[in-house]
Amino acid sequence: MPFIAKALDEMVHPSKLTNFGIRILRGLHQVKRAFRFKEKKAFNANKDLLFERIKRILMAVELKIPDRVPISLACSLAFPALYSGYTIEEFLYDPRKNEDAFFKFVRDFPGEAYFPSFFFQIGKLVEAAGLRFIKIPGRDLEPNVGYQFVERELLEPNAYNEFGLNYFKEKILPELTDLASEHPAKGVSMFKTMRYAFGYISRILHNLDRAESLGVPMLLGSFTMQPFDMVSLLLRGLRGVSLDVRKYPEEVRRICDKLARPLLNMALQSAKLFKRELHFPEAYNFEIFEHYKSKKENMRQGVFFVCERAFMLNPKQFEEIAFPSLNYVVRGLVDANLIPILSFEQDVTHLLPIIRKLPGPGKVVFNCDLTDIVKAKEILGDHICIMGNVPHSLLTVGSPKQIEKYCIELIEKIGVDGGFILGAALAIPDEAKPENVKAMIDAGMKYGVYRQ
C-alpha cells in the first residue's frame, strides 16, 4: 500500500522523481532505437510520406485547407484483431498478435490518423494489478467481447466534501485495485505489475517508432478524460451522478474541479514520456503554423480525450458543473502545445455553443459521434476542427455505395473550406465490414481533393 500511495502522489503531483523516471525510460528506449538499423533505413525511405500525412492532419486541425481531406482510421478497440483473424482476448493478452493485427491493418487501410491499438495490450497488466473497475475478455468475459467498465457508487453523496487525495487513497483505491487491498486476489503482485508495466511502455515506444518508420503518423501521445466522466465512471456511477447533478450540483462541480489538475498532470507526463521531436524537412516547415518556428516539432501532439457523459447534461448543467474543469484541462494541454481530440459520445448538439468556448481557433478537435454534424460545422467550424462522423450502422450493415454517398455529402458540407477530418463516428466499430472501411478511404481519396 505505501508504494501504491506514493505512485498515486507522483501521478497527482509530479516531482523530480517522476521526471527522472521518464528520462530513464526514454534514455533506455533511445539506446535501443540507435541499434534498430532496419527501422532507421525504413524511416529514411518513408519520411516524405510521413511528413506529408502529418502536414495534412495539422493543416486540418488549424482550420487550413490541405491538398486533400485527411482520413482518420481510429478504431474503437478490436477491428484490427477481428480483421486479422484474432479474438479480442488474444488482442489484449498477446503482444505479438496485437502488433501483427495493427500493422496488417495500417498496411491494408492507408490514411492519415490512427489510434495506436498496441496501447490495448493490457490483459496481463490488468490481471497482475487486480483491477476491479474493468472487465476484460478471457478473465471476466467471453473471448470476443470488448472490455467493459464496472460502475459502482464508491463515493457516498454525503462524502463529497470529504473527498481529496487522502480520502481517495484510503477509501476508493482499495476498491479499484487489489494492490491496495488488505486481501488481494490470487495472482496479484506488485512485482509482476511493475514488470509488465515496464515491458508495456517499452513495447509502446518501439511500436510508435515502428509505425512512423512505415510512413504512418502516430498523432496520439497521451490520454485523459473530462473530470465529470471520472466522477461518473469511477466514483458515483451513471445513476448516482444523474441524481447528484440535480440534488448536489455545487458539490459535483467542486469534485470535478479537484480532479482537473491531477488529470491534466497525468496527461502531461504521458505526453512527455511518449513524445518524439524531429526536424521537419524544409519543404514541410510550412510557415502557417506559428509554433513551428524552431523547425523541430513533437510528432505525437494528440491527446485522446474521453467526453463520454457530457450528453446527459442540459446546457445549464454542462456550463456550470462540467465545463469549468473540462476547459481547465483542455487549456493546460493547449498551453503545452498539445492537441486535445475531444470524443463527445452520443448527441451533444445542445451543448455546441458552450463547446465553442474552448480554446481556439485551430487548437482542438471535435470528434463527432451522433451530434448533428452540419450544426457542428455551423457553430464550431471557424473555431474547432471537426472529425467524423460516418455512422457505425452504415459501417456495419451498409454497403460501399452507401458509404461513398455519405462521405461525399460530408466532404461537400463539412469539408468545403478545410478544418475537417473524415472518419467514422468516434472510431471504426469492431464489427465494421472491411469493404465499407475501404469505401470510406476511397471516397476520401477520390472526392476529398481540394482545388487550389
HELIX and SHEET records of a PDB file:
HELIX    1   1 PRO A    2  VAL A   12  1                                  11    
HELIX    2   2 LYS A   16  ALA A   34  1                                  19    
HELIX    3   3 PHE A   37  VAL A   61  1                                  25    
HELIX    4   4 PHE A   79  TYR A   83  1                                   5    
HELIX    5   5 ILE A   88  TYR A   93  1                                   6    
HELIX    6   6 PRO A   95  ASP A  108  1                                  14    
HELIX    7   7 SER A  117  PHE A  120  5                                   4    
HELIX    8   8 GLY A  123  ALA A  129  1                                   7    
HELIX    9   9 PRO A  157  GLU A  162  5                                   6    
HELIX   10  10 LEU A  165  TYR A  167  1                                   3    
HELIX   11  11 PHE A  168  ILE A  172  3                                   5    
HELIX   12  12 LEU A  173  LEU A  176  1                                   4    
HELIX   13  13 ASP A  178  ALA A  180  5                                   3    
HELIX   14  14 MET A  190  SER A  213  1                                  24    
HELIX   15  15 PRO A  227  MET A  230  1                                   4    
HELIX   16  16 VAL A  231  ARG A  236  3                                   6    
HELIX   17  17 GLY A  237  LYS A  247  1                                  11    
HELIX   18  18 PRO A  249  PHE A  274  1                                  26    
HELIX   19  19 GLU A  282  TYR A  284  5                                   3    
HELIX   20  20 GLU A  290  TYR A  292  5                                   3    
HELIX   21  21 ALA A  310  MET A  312  5                                   3    
HELIX   22  22 PRO A  315  GLN A  317  1                                   3    
HELIX   23  23 PHE A  318  ALA A  322  3                                   5    
HELIX   24  24 PHE A  323  ASP A  335  1                                  13    
HELIX   25  25 THR A  349  LEU A  351  5                                   3    
HELIX   26  26 LEU A  352  ILE A  355  1                                   4    
HELIX   27  27 ILE A  373  LEU A  380  1                                   8    
HELIX   28  28 HIS A  392  VAL A  397  1                                   6    
HELIX   29  29 PRO A  400  LYS A  413  1                                  14    
HELIX   30  30 PRO A  434  TYR A  447  1                                  14    
SHEET    1   A 2 ILE A 134  LYS A 135  0                                        
SHEET    2   A 2 GLN A 148  PHE A 149 -1                                        
SHEET    1   B 6 LEU A 220  MET A 225  0                                        
SHEET    2   B 6 GLY A 302  CYS A 307  1                                        
SHEET    3   B 6 ILE A 339  PHE A 344  1                                        
SHEET    4   B 6 VAL A 365  CYS A 368  1                                        
SHEET    5   B 6 CYS A 385  VAL A 390  1                                        
SHEET    6   B 6 PHE A 420  ALA A 424  1                                        
SHEET    1   C 2 GLU A 277  HIS A 279  0                                        
SHEET    2   C 2 LYS A 296  ASN A 298 -1                                        
END                                                                             
